[in-house]
Amino acid sequence: MGVLDPDALQQFLDEDPDEAMALLADMVGATDERLRELARQMAGRVMVNAARSGPQRRRGVGRLRRAPLSKADGDIDVDASLDELVHARRLGVAPDPEAVQVGAWNRPDTSMCLLVDRSGSMAGERLAVAAVAAATVMFRSPLDSSVVAFAEDAVVVCAQEEQRSADDVVADLLRLRGFGVTDVGLALRTAATQLSRSTAGRKLVVLMSDCRATAGGEPVGHLAGIDELVILAPDGDTADAEELAESVGARWTSVEGPTSVGSALNELLGGAQ
């Protein structure tokens, strides 16, 4: 009791990574306290590494650019503005804001909100998939992303303006267990609230759910404030997700296991940067 063999775990990961991650996710809920903590630590590392090693696109990180003072806020680029600064000083006038250059950050190209359905059978493989998806979203958009777990309520695991590590967010998700009804409408409203705080040019909601709404009415009526929706549905249980996607013009795909999360997101997000 209370022991995990790291060599045996590594062999299992090499042979069947999806099954190994599902087992680790289940073990996080073990009754033995020491085993539960060991499983949580190992699962967190394994799932974050899976997100890092999966297919990635360029992250939505703001980039430093040079711009006139009249058009942006930032620190003055003395080298680029030296002639104008010297000229203005010689004449005893204020520098021309068009000629003074500053270093300004571009806003992130894409902000993302991941909605994780924690109702019903949130355990094992589905929990592992959710954890890998959260880390993947945070790596893709590290400065402008949020993660929300929902069932009959919505729990903001990481808020849009909050800077948390992927490791910490994954650790929190791994503590969740499935329960209750599924209020997809509430999840969508929560995502809209989170993304309203972002200044990104492209705002994406990633809904990870079978989309079988059992509370709160039909989700179609709760899309106000959402510019773009994509859906990740569990493999073998996609009918409701496909129906929702078709009714609102969203893109969707199924996820077979934790190792398929990166490819599935790349398929759905396409040119998201």
N, C-alpha and C positions, 0 to 999 in steps of 0.2 A: 504494500500500500504506500501511496505517496511517492512513488518512484517512476520516472520516465527514462528509458534508455535512449540517449541521443543517437547512438549508432543505429539502433533498430529503427528509430524514427526516420533517420536520413535514408536508410535503405527503402523504407516504405514510400518516402517522398520520391525517390528515384524511380520506383516501380509504378506507382499510381498516385501522383500528386493530388488529384482531386479527392480520392478516397482518404488519403492521409490528412488533408486539411479538414475534411468533413469530420473525421474522427477527433481531431484536435479541438474543433469547435464544440463537439458534443462533450468532450472531457472538461471543457471550461465550466460546465455545469455539474461536475462530479460532486458527490456528497463529501468525499474526503478533501478537507481544506487544503492540505499541502499539494495533493495531486491537482486540485483545481487551479492553484496559483502557478504551479509549474506548467500546466497546460496553457494557461493564459499567456505566460511569458513566451513560450515556444510558438504558440499560435500567432501571437502578434508579430514576432520576427518573421515567421514563415510567410504570412500573408502580405506583410509590407514588402518583403523581398519579391514575392510573386508579382505584385503590382509594379515594382521597379523594373523587373526583368521582362515584363510583358511588352507587347507592341505599344510604342509611345509616339505621340506627335509632339511638335514643339510646344512648350508650355505657354500658357497665357500670361506671361510675366511682362509687366511694364518695362519699356526700354528707354534709356536716356537718349534724348535728341537735342539738337541745337535749334533754338527758335528766337525770334526777336522779342525783346522785352514787352513790346506792345501787344503781343499775342499769347504770351505764356508767363507763368510765374516760375521762379527758380533762382539758383545762384548765378551771378554774372560770370560769364566766361571771359576772364580778363584778356587772355591771349587773342581771342576772336574780336574783342571790343576795344582793344588798346588804342587804335587810331582815333576812334570816335571819342573816347574818354579824354585823350590828350588834347584833341581839337576843342572839345567843349570847355576844358579847364583853361586853355589858352585864351578863349573868348569870354570866359566868365559866364557861360550859359549852361543850362541843363543839357545833358546828352540827349541826342535824338533816340527815342525808344525804338524806332525802326532799325537803327544801326547798332544798338547795344544787344549783344547776344547772351542768352541765358541757357543753362542746362536744365531742361524740363523732362519730366517723365511722361511718356505716352501712357494713356490709360490701358489696362489690360484689354486685349482684343475680345476675350470671351470670359463671361462669368458663368458658373454652374451651380445648380442646387440638386443634390442627390436625395431622392425620396426612397427610403427603405421600408418596405412593407414588413412589419414585425408581427402581424396577426397570424393566427392559426399555427401552422407548422414551421415556425421560425426556429430552426435548429439544424445541426449537422451541416449538410452541404449548402443549404440556403443561407445559413448564418455565415459560413465561410465565403460564399459568393458575395454577400453584402459587405463583409469586411474588406475583401480585395477590391470591390467596386469603390468603396469609400477612399481607400488609399490611392487608387488609380485616378479618381476625380481630383483629389488634392494634389497629386503630382502634375496633372495636366493644367490645373489652374490654381497654383499655390497661393496667390495673393487675393483671389476673388472666388471663393467657393464655400458652400455650406452643405451640411449633411443633416437630414431630418429623418427620424424613425417614427413611423406612425402605425396606429391600429385604430382604436376608438378615440385616441388622443394623438397629439403630435409632440414629439420630444426633439428639440433642437440640440443635436449632439455637438455641432459646430456651427456657429452663426456666421453670416456673410462677412461681417467686419472683424471677426475673431481670428487671430493667428494662433492656430494649434498645430502640433505636429501630427503627421499621419499615424505615428505609433500610438499617440494618446487617443485619437479618435477611434482607431481600430480596437484598442483595449476597451473602450466604452461600449462599442457595438457588440463585442464578444460577450459582454455581460448580459445582453438582452436575451429574453426567451419569448417565444410566441404566445400570444394570448389575445382574446377579445375579437371584436368585429373589425371590419375593414372600412374606414371612412376615407375613400380616395379624394372626395371633394375637399375635406379638411386639409389633407396633405397638399393638394394643389394650391389652396389659399395660403397655406403657410409658406410654400415655395415662392409664391408671388410676393409676399411680404419680405422675404429674405432678399430676393433679387431686386426689389425696389430700392435697396440701399446701394446697389452697384452702379457705377458709371460706365461699365463696359459697353462696347458697341453691339455685342451679341450676347444674349442672355438665354441660357439653356436650362430646362428642367429635365433631369434624368429620373424617370419613374421606374423603380425596380419592384414589380408586383405582378401578380396574376390578374390584377385589375377587376376582381370580382367584388364589387362594392356591396357590402351587407349593412351599411349604415350611411346616413347622410344623403341619400338620394343618388341620382345618376351624376357621375363626375363631369359630364359635358357642360353642365351649367356652372361650373366653378373654375373656368379657364381665364377669367378676367385678369389682366395683368401678366399673363404668360405669353411671351413672344414665340417660343419654340419648345416643343415637347417631344422627347424620344422615350421609348418604353423598352425596358429589358424584362422579358417574361421568362419564368422558369421553363426549362425544356419539358415538353409533354403536357403543359398546362397553359396554353396560349390563346384559347378561343376568345376569352373576354378581352384580353389585351389587344388582339387583332381587331376585334369589333370596335373598341374605343379608338384605336389608332385610325381606322378607316373613317369613323364618324367625325373626327376633328382634324384630319389631315396630318397626323403625326407619323413618324417612322418608328418601326419596332423590329425587334429580333429576339430570338430565344438565347438563353445561356445554358450550356450543358454542365458547367462546373466552374470552379474558381479560376482555372487556367484559361478559360475561354473569355473571361471578362474583358481583357484588353482588346482582343480582336473584335468583340462585339461592339464595344464603345467606338473603336475606330471606324467600324462599318457604319454606325449610326451618325457619328459626328462629322464624318467626312472632313471638310476643310476647316473645322473649328481649330483655332490656334490659341 
